[in-house]
Amino acid sequence: MKIHPPSPRALRVVQWATGNIGSQSLRAVIDHPRLTLSGLYVHTPGKVGRAAGELCGHDDATTVRATDDIDEVLSLGADCVLYMPRALDAAAVCRILASGTNIVTTSTAFHHPPSMDRELCARVEAACWAGGASLYSTGSSPGFITEAVPLALLSLQRRLGLLSIDEYADLTHRDSPAMLFDVMGFGRDPADFPTERAAHLGAGFGPSLRLLAEEMGTPLDSVTAHGEIAVARRTTEIAAGTVTAGTVGAQRVTVAGRRDGETLLSFRATWYCTRDLEADWELRDTGWHIEVDGDAPLDVDIRFPVPVERMASTFPAYTAHRAVNAVAAVCAAPTGIRTTTELPPFGAALA
């Protein structure tokens, strides 16, 4: 596959949505030396008409103002949309692509096209070809830690027994009650814990494991997801509220990619609101741990040197910045849904 060199001119970018990740992305685009903010799409009526800098806490006097009119966005003829809404709108994605505008998204729906819903994949591919555009999904997790980093580590191997990725997240200072209690199920009676959590993570991280395996020439026979919970030993106050003794204080989901009856690749997420659990779990500080059991063994820790009370405000950068840094590579890529294994390595163009 031929990858064309990045454009020497500044690329015109539209930021789509301004939540936690989108706001960080918007700030990064405004400051980027090779990108120009040309538009801003928002879903909240109260944000329409407001200046981009105001919506992301940036003091730059950009003249770009937010709109909720998709036709206005498409008329800009931008090179790329940074698509970061809370929920995927397939119709909007297809309209953007068919207009000839590329997309970089933090949605987990597009990491591995063969794993996608067949109808969605066909619709999006058709839109890409109609507009001569490309689309790429990335972020910190999945993305950086499940694709970019493992690919680099696997470049040292000639034989592999197991590559395992562990993600740890200390949520004690995450002031997001709706996310922690309503969506993730912390603080609930174990009998009421949402059983779909494991399947949800399996759908999000399984495609990355399949992508890695196929790049090695060892396609997976199956991907499974298994969830576990641990209850709090005593009542604990966290930033989001109260985790009562006997309710869910921690959860972990293991996504395993198997080949020939053995686990070849695995991703395990361990998220907790208290360390005082009625379970003997390893609870590391927020970060990632990767082990490679191969003929060039590796044991890698990636830690975030940020106080836990600042993690909620800092962590969006890890997801947003990788997407922003991918824009030039995606704009230069061939038409269609592209993956990490198809794009050239990309880094940061700093001011």
Secondary structure, DSSP 8 states (H G I E B T S, - for coil): -------SS-EEEEEE--SHHHHHHHHHHHH-TTEEEEEEE-S-GGGTT-BHHHHHT-------B-B--HHHHHTT--SEEEE--SS--HHHHHHHHHTT-EEEE--GGGS-GGGS-HHHHHHHHHHHHHHT-EEEE--BTTBIIIIIHHHHHHTT-S-EEEEEEEEEEE-TT---HIIIIIIS-TTS-GGGS-THHHHHHHHHHHHHHHHHHHHHT---SEEEEEEEEEEBSS-EEETTEEE-TTSEEEEEEEEEEEETTEEEEEEEEEEES-S-BSS-----SSEEEEEEEESS-EEEEEE--S-GGGHHHHTHHHHHHHHHHTHHHHHTS-SEEE-TTTS--------
